[in-house]
Amino acid sequence: MADKAAAIVAGLGGAGNIEDVEACITRLRTEVGDPALVSENDLKAAGAHGVLTSGSVVQVVVGPEADTLADDIQDLLE
C-alpha cells in the first residue's frame, strides 16, 4: 500500500504541494498549494477510480482503502 500512497503523492504534485489530506469513507480529501501540479492521469494510473477538483481541493476516489492510504500518505509527508 505504501507504493500506491507514494504514487498518489506524486500525482498530487509531490509532498511539497500537499497542504492537507484526510480520509472520508471512500475518498481522500486533499488540499493542494497549486492545483496545476495535480495530474488526474497519474492519479488514475495509481489506482484512483476518479478525481474531483474544486479550486485547491482535490478528492481522490480510492474505495474502502481510503483510511489506510491517508495514514500512509501522512507518513510520507512527515
N, C-alpha and C positions, 0 to 999 in steps of 0.2 A: 504493500500500500504506500510505502514511502516513495517509491519511484513515481507512482501516479500523483502523489502530492507535489513532488518536485516538478513534474510536467505541468501541473495546474499553475504552480507559482510562475513558471516560465511563460505560460500562456496569458497570465495576468500582467505581464510586463516586468517580471522579476520581483524579488523580495523588496527592493527599494521603492517599488511602485505601489505596494500593498499597504494601505493605512489601517485597515481593519478587516477581520474575517470572523464569521460566526456561522454555525450550522443552524438550519431551520428545516427540520424534518427531512426533506429530500434535496435541499439546496444549500449551497454555500453562498451566503450573502457577504459580499466584499465591497469595500470602498477603496478606490484606487486614486492615486495622485493625478495620473494622466491617462484618461480613457483611450487615447490614441495608441497607446502601447499595448493594449489588450488585443489578442489575436483569437477571434472566435474559432478559426480553423484549427489552431494549436490546441485550444481547449477541447474541441470535439475529438481531435486525434488522441488526446489524453484520456478520453472516455466519457466526456460530458455528453449528456443526452440533449442539452440545449443551453443557450446562453441568452440572458435578458439583460439589456443595458439601458440605464436611465441616468444620464449625466455621469457622475463619478461612481454610481452604484452598479455593480455587476453581480448578477445572480447566475451561478453555475449550477445547472440541474445535474446531480450526480446519483440520485437514488438514495436508498437507505443507508449507504455508507457515508453520508454527509458528516455525521458526528466524528467518526474516525478520521476522515480526511481533514476536517477542521483542526483536530488535535495535531495531526502530522504536519500540517501547514504551519500551525503556531510554533511547533518545534523547529521547523526550518527557519522561521523568521527571528528566532531568538539568538 
